[in-house]
Amino acid sequence: MTIRHRKPNKDDTSEEDGVSGIRRLFYFHELDAWQQDNHFIKSGYLKETSSFKECLNSLLYLHNETVNIHSHLLPSALVMGGILYYVNYQLRIYENYLGVWEKLNFIQFGTAATLCLFMSATFHCIKCHSHKVCKFGNQLDYFGIVILITCSLISIILFAFYDEPFSKYLYSGLFLSLGSVCTVLTLKPKFATSEYRSFRATMFIIFGLSGIFPIISAISLYGFENAVQRSSAGWLVFEGFFYISGAVLYACRFPERLTHNEEDIFTPGLFDIFGHSHQIFHVFVVIAVYCHWRALTACYHYLHNYVLTNAL
């Protein structure tokens, strides 16, 4: 179905032209206050539908949330399916295999990544339903991020510190505690408002960067080279780069702010439909998930090829 913007009539509240059947999208200034989040994105909006059916129908036509939805909806299915296939059919089982918990470590990360991506896609799909549903979906979105960060950090700890029980349990407990604090904060109504955009990004960045502490600890225990190999630090650096870069772009609303014209409210922005900061953030999150997967598999192989072999 084609879409178009048109200057609204005074009493125009319809979302579809009854004569032509063309889906109509809305401008930022036409939205209710609760829907107005990023004024640098001027067009391509859906107004409140009060219908989950209409929300699902929005999957079938183009608007400014389309990329946000599908960039996480499709990967959410691929991640879980791919990890289950890998663990059951591709994962090398060594003679010094430690038990089913190793497979479960991969699966818990895959489950966390799947939940995060699916919750994100769900939020962006249902946010046009109503203010109440939007707030609930927003909390799901942030909770998914917390789950992903927590499980990602712990998954590396379980392999990298296998032979150091104190450090393994210390850092696992630390990340569970930080995840709990972040979860409580995400439940506060003010947390989801646009005024807290920078705070949200900063909180998630700090949480992710807390992974530096076990790396420092590993260096002191094993030496720099060994610590880097145990944790697959190279892939973790790439992962951190994509997470942090995406969060910074999201907080700064870049690049859509570069082409914004405050005086012209009827001309769509260059990045309204494709290429705005939230979409870039979504793509970077998917890339970061892949980087973490590579790090986790490398940690697994190093544990069996070197750590456990040398311990014999």
C-alpha positions in Angstrom: 0.0 0.0 0.0 1.4 3.4 -0.9 1.6 6.2 1.6 1.6 9.9 1.5 1.6 13.1 3.6 -0.7 15.9 2.9 -1.4 19.2 4.7 -4.3 18.5 7.1 -7.7 20.1 6.9 -9.0 21.7 10.1 -11.3 18.7 10.9 -9.2 16.0 9.3 -8.6 13.2 11.8 -8.8 10.2 9.4 -5.8 7.9 8.8 -6.9 6.7 5.4 -8.3 8.6 2.4 -11.8 7.1 2.0 -11.8 7.8 -1.8 -8.3 6.6 -2.8 -7.6 4.2 0.1 -4.1 5.7 0.5 -2.7 5.4 4.0 -2.1 8.8 5.5 0.8 9.5 7.9 1.1 12.5 10.2 3.5 15.3 11.0 5.1 15.8 14.4 3.0 18.9 15.1 -0.2 16.9 14.5 0.5 14.4 17.2 -0.9 14.3 20.8 1.6 15.5 23.3 2.4 12.0 24.6 3.5 10.9 21.2 5.8 13.8 20.6 9.3 12.5 21.4 11.8 13.6 18.7 10.9 16.8 17.0 13.8 16.4 14.6 11.8 13.6 12.9 9.0 15.7 11.3 6.9 13.2 9.4 5.9 9.6 8.9 4.0 9.2 12.2 1.0 7.1 13.1 -1.6 8.7 15.4 -3.2 6.9 18.3 -5.1 3.8 17.0 -6.6 2.3 20.2 -6.5 -1.0 18.3 -3.9 -3.7 18.4 -5.1 -4.9 15.0 -4.2 -1.5 13.5 -0.8 -1.7 15.2 -0.2 -5.1 13.6 -1.4 -3.8 10.3 1.3 -1.1 10.4 3.8 -3.9 9.8 2.6 -4.0 6.2 3.2 -0.4 5.2 6.0 2.1 5.4 6.2 4.7 8.2 8.9 6.1 10.5 8.8 3.1 12.8 9.1 0.4 10.1 12.8 0.1 10.2 12.8 0.2 14.0 10.4 -2.7 14.1 11.8 -5.0 11.4 15.5 -4.4 12.3 14.9 -6.2 15.6 11.9 -8.4 14.8 13.7 -10.5 12.1 17.0 -10.8 14.1 15.0 -11.9 17.2 13.9 -15.0 15.3 17.3 -15.6 13.7 19.3 -15.3 16.9 17.4 -17.9 18.9 17.1 -20.3 16.0 20.8 -19.9 15.1 22.1 -20.4 18.6 19.9 -23.5 19.2 21.1 -25.0 15.9 24.8 -24.2 16.8 24.6 -25.6 20.3 22.9 -28.8 19.2 24.7 -29.5 15.9 27.8 -27.4 15.5 29.3 -26.9 18.9 32.4 -29.0 19.3 32.2 -31.2 22.4 35.7 -31.6 23.9 36.9 -34.6 25.9 37.1 -32.3 28.9 33.5 -31.1 28.5 32.3 -29.7 31.8 28.6 -30.5 31.5 25.3 -29.2 30.2 25.8 -25.8 31.9 28.2 -24.9 29.1 25.4 -25.3 26.5 23.1 -23.5 28.9 25.5 -20.6 29.0 25.1 -20.1 25.2 21.4 -20.6 25.4 20.9 -18.0 28.3 22.7 -15.4 26.2 20.7 -16.3 23.1 17.5 -16.1 25.1 18.5 -12.7 26.5 19.3 -11.4 23.0 16.1 -12.7 21.6 14.0 -11.2 24.4 15.7 -7.8 24.0 15.2 -7.7 20.3 11.6 -9.0 20.4 10.6 -6.6 23.2 12.1 -3.7 21.3 10.2 -4.7 18.1 7.0 -5.1 20.1 7.3 -1.7 21.6 7.8 0.1 18.3 4.9 -1.8 16.9 2.4 -1.1 19.7 3.5 2.4 20.7 0.8 4.0 18.6 -2.0 2.1 20.3 -2.5 4.5 23.3 -0.5 6.4 25.9 -1.0 3.6 28.5 0.2 0.8 26.1 3.1 3.0 24.9 4.4 3.4 28.5 4.1 -0.3 29.1 5.9 -1.1 25.9 8.6 1.4 26.7 9.2 -0.4 30.0 9.4 -3.7 28.1 12.0 -2.2 25.8 14.2 -0.9 28.6 13.9 -4.1 30.5 15.0 -6.1 27.5 18.2 -3.9 27.3 18.9 -4.6 31.0 18.4 -8.4 30.5 20.8 -8.4 27.5 23.5 -6.4 29.2 23.3 -8.5 32.4 23.3 -11.9 30.6 26.0 -10.9 28.2 28.4 -9.9 30.9 27.7 -13.0 33.0 28.1 -15.3 30.0 31.7 -14.2 29.5 32.5 -14.4 33.2 31.4 -18.0 33.5 33.9 -19.1 30.9 36.8 -16.6 31.5 36.9 -17.1 35.3 36.0 -20.8 35.3 39.1 -21.7 37.4 38.6 -18.7 39.8 35.4 -19.4 41.7 35.7 -16.3 43.9 36.0 -13.9 40.9 33.3 -15.8 39.0 30.7 -15.5 41.7 31.8 -12.0 42.7 31.3 -10.5 39.3 28.2 -12.5 38.5 26.7 -11.2 41.7 27.8 -7.6 40.9 26.2 -7.7 37.4 23.0 -9.2 38.8 22.8 -6.4 41.4 23.5 -3.7 38.8 20.9 -5.2 36.5 18.4 -5.1 39.4 19.1 -1.4 40.1 18.6 -0.6 36.4 15.4 -2.6 36.3 14.0 -0.6 39.2 14.9 2.7 37.5 13.2 1.6 34.2 10.0 1.1 36.1 9.9 4.8 37.1 7.4 6.8 34.9 9.9 9.7 34.4 12.5 7.3 33.0 10.8 7.0 29.7 10.3 10.7 29.1 12.3 12.6 26.5 13.9 14.7 29.2 15.6 11.6 30.5 17.0 10.5 27.1 20.6 11.4 27.9 20.3 9.8 31.4 19.0 6.6 29.9 21.8 6.4 27.4 24.4 7.2 30.1 23.0 4.6 32.5 23.1 1.8 29.9 26.6 2.8 28.8 27.9 2.8 32.4 26.3 -0.6 33.0 28.0 -2.0 29.9 31.4 -0.4 30.8 31.3 -2.1 34.2 32.6 -5.1 32.3 36.0 -3.4 32.4 36.4 -4.4 36.1 36.6 -8.1 35.5 39.0 -7.5 32.6 41.3 -5.6 35.0 41.0 -8.4 37.5 41.8 -11.0 34.9 44.9 -9.0 33.8 46.1 -9.0 37.5 45.4 -12.8 37.8 46.6 -14.1 34.4 48.7 -11.4 32.8 47.7 -9.2 29.9 48.0 -11.6 27.0 46.3 -14.5 28.8 43.5 -12.3 30.0 42.8 -10.9 26.5 42.6 -14.5 25.2 40.4 -15.8 28.0 37.9 -13.0 27.6 38.2 -12.6 23.8 38.7 -8.9 24.5 39.1 -8.0 20.9 35.5 -9.0 20.1 34.3 -7.3 23.3 36.0 -4.1 22.2 34.1 -4.2 18.9 30.9 -5.0 20.8 31.4 -2.0 23.2 32.1 0.3 20.2 28.8 -0.5 18.6 26.8 -0.3 21.8 28.3 3.0 22.9 28.3 4.6 19.4 24.7 3.7 18.9 23.7 5.0 22.3 25.6 8.3 21.7 23.9 8.8 18.3 20.6 8.1 19.9 21.1 10.5 22.7 22.4 13.3 20.3 19.6 12.6 17.7 22.2 12.5 15.0 22.0 12.7 12.0 18.4 13.9 11.8 19.1 17.1 13.6 21.5 18.2 10.8 18.7 18.6 8.3 16.0 20.0 10.6 14.3 23.2 9.6 12.3 24.6 12.6 10.4 27.0 10.5 9.1 24.6 7.9 6.7 22.1 9.6 5.3 20.6 6.4 8.5 19.4 4.6 9.5 15.9 5.7 13.0 15.6 7.0 15.7 13.7 5.1 16.0 11.0 7.7 12.4 10.7 8.8 11.8 7.2 7.2 15.3 5.9 6.7 18.6 6.6 8.6 17.6 8.4 11.8 19.5 7.8 15.0 17.1 5.3 16.6 17.4 3.1 13.5 21.1 3.3 13.5 21.1 2.4 17.2 19.0 -0.7 16.4 21.3 -1.9 13.7 24.4 -1.3 15.9 22.7 -3.4 18.7 22.3 -6.3 16.3 26.0 -6.0 15.2 27.0 -5.9 18.9 25.0 -9.1 19.6 26.9 -10.8 16.8 30.3 -9.5 18.2 29.4 -10.9 21.7 28.5 -14.3 20.2 31.9 -14.4 18.5 33.5 -13.5 21.9 31.5 -16.2 23.7 32.4 -19.0 21.3 36.1 -17.9 21.4 36.0 -18.0 25.3 34.6 -21.5 25.1 37.2 -22.9 22.8 40.1 -21.2 24.8 38.8 -22.7 28.0 38.9 -26.2 26.6 42.1 -25.9 24.5 44.3 -24.1 27.0 42.8 -23.5 30.5 41.5 -27.0 31.2 44.3 -28.7 29.2 47.0 -26.9 31.2 45.3 -27.7 34.4 45.7 -31.5 33.8 
